[in-house]
Amino acid sequence: MTSSATLTAVPPWGAGRLAPYPTTIPRPHVSVSIDPETQLGTFLDRAGRVVEMGKHGTSSGTETSTSTSSDGQAGNDQGSDQDSNQD
């Protein structure tokens, strides 16, 4: 049996959420290297002077999950715990 169907082009579901990139700001640094003592990035300008790039925080987190049953196998009683730190 033959059928003739017309396919309609449909844009990807996320295409309606696209927006232009925000305006970019040129940064004053020319190169970045890692300081071997502190393991932090050092930003240098064209004259070799250190450029301050602003402060940023760090974060860390842990997650644990538990599962219990009377026979030691994975059962239906499950739980989880999460925490995070940010400075």
C-alpha positions, 0 to 999 in steps of 0.5 A: 500500500502506498501513501503520500504524506507531506512532511512539515519542517519543525524547528528544534524545540530549543530554538525559541529560547535562543538569544543573542550573546551579551555584549562582551567586555575586552579584558586587559590581560594578554597572558595567563600563567599558573603560579607554582606556589599558590596554584592560582592564575596570574594575569599579565598585561602587555608590559608584564605587570600583574592585572587584578581580575577580581575576586570569586568564591569557591564552592564544594559539596558532598552527596551521600545515598543510602539504601536499606532492606532486610536481606542486604539487597537494594530495597525500596527504602532509599534516601539521600543527603546533600550539602554544599559550602560556598565562600 
